[in-house]
Amino acid sequence: MTLRPLLLLDVDGVLNPFPELPDGFVEIDLFPEDEEPARLAAIHGDWLRELADAYDLAWATGWGEEANRLLCPFFGLPELPLVPLPSMPFEPRHKVPAVAAFAAERPAAWVDDMLGPEALAWAAARIEPTLLIDIDSATGLARANVDRLLAWAGEL
């Protein structure tokens, strides 16, 4: 039995770009206590549902359960598993042990805007197929990233 690959998704900088509002995004005050609104694009829901045909999606974000509560309805997704990350705030390198434990021995693609040397070293050392997609936080997830993810999954 071949395991479907995991797709580990960050939110801020990936589905919620900053510091500006790119074309196709709307600002939504999901956290009224924050100065910055969330910036979301409905097209990401279409793309994530497309990716769910090839991957098992999971949140790898400091948003934690808020990603399921606030983002899944917006994107038309069912609740997703959560990579258990340290409490916020944390350094990007602190995601790596949690992602490594969650991915275990499955093929995995990790989409994040802050993939540092620790993430690169983890990916390079894995036996299992691993793809890192480094996102430009000013523009967020792009169609070219989705196409690359779909092609990679198709090659497994």
N, C-alpha and C positions, 0 to 999 in steps of 0.2 A: 504494500500500500504506500503510495506516494502522498506525503503531506503537502497540503496547499501552502504556499508561502505566506508569511505574515507581512502585513504592511503597517508599519509603526508610524503614526502621524503626530507630529507636533502641531500646535495651534498658532501661537504667536509667531508672526513672521512667515508662516506657511499658509494658513487659512485666514489669518488676521494680520495683514501687512501693516507696516508702520515705517516712517512717521507720517506719511501722506496718505491720501485717499486715491488709489489707482482707479482708472476707468473700469466701470462694471461693478464697483463695490458700493455698498451703502453703509452709512454709519448707524449703529444701533447702540443705545445705552443699556447694555446687559448688566453692567455693574454701576448703578447710580452713584456709588461712593467714589468711583474712579473719575479722574479728569478726562481720560482718554476713552472715547467710545470704541466698541469693537467695529472692525471694518470687514464685512462679509460680502461674498459674491454668490448669488444663487447658482451660477454655473458650476461652482465647486460641488454642489450636491449631485448634479448630473455626473460629474467626473468621478466622484467617490463611489456612487452606485455602480458605475461602469467598472471601476477598479475592484469592487466587491465581487464581481463575477470571476476574477482571477486570484484574489487574495482574501485572507481573513484579516479584516481591518481591526486595529486596536489603537487607542489613544496613548501616546507617549508625550504627555504634556503636563505642565504644572497646573493646568485647569482642573485636573482630577475629575471627580464626578460632575462638576459643572459642565464639562464638555458634553456629557450625555444629556444633562438636564436642559442646557441652553442651545447647543449646536445641533444635536441630532434632529430635533424637530425642525429647525431651520433648513437643514440639508436633506430632510426626508430620509433619515437613516434610522435603523433600529439602534438601541443602546449597544455600545461597543465595549469590549473588555478594556481594562485600564492597566497600563504598566504601573506598578506601585513605585512611584518616585518619592524622593525625600520631600519633606515639607518645604514650602517656599519661604524665603528665597534660597536658591541653590545655584551653584556654578554649573555650566553646561556639562563639564566632565563628570559631575555626579550622576548624570543620567545613565552613563555607560554601564555600570554594574547592574542596574535595574533592567535595562534593555537586554543585556547579555543573559540574565537569568530568565527573563520572560521569553526571549527567542529560543533559548535552550538549543536543541539540535534541529531546529527547523530552518529552512531557507527563509531569509528575511530581507526586506527592503525597509530602510529607515529614511523618512523624509523630515528634514529639520533645517532650520536656518542657522544653527550654531553647532555644526559638527566640527569638533576640535580634533587635535592630534590623538586624544584618547579614543575617540570613536573610530578614527582611521586605523589605528593600531588594532583595535578589537576586530574590525571588519577584515583586515589583512590576515589576522591570525586564525580566523574561523575556518573550519573544514567545510561547513555548510555554505552553499551559495549565499552571498551577501551583497546587497547593493545599497550604497549610500547616495541619497539625492540631496545636495546642498542647495537650499532655496535662497534667493535674494529676498531679504525681508522687506524691501521697498516695493516689490511687485507681487510677492506671494506665489503660490502654486500656479504654474502655467501649463497650457495644453502640451507643450513639448515635454514637460516632466511626466505627464500622464502617459503620453505615447511611449516614452522611454520605459516607464514602469510596466506597461502592458507588453511591450516587446520582450523585456527581460523575463517576465513571468512566462511568456509563451516559449521561451528557449529552455526552460527548466524541464 
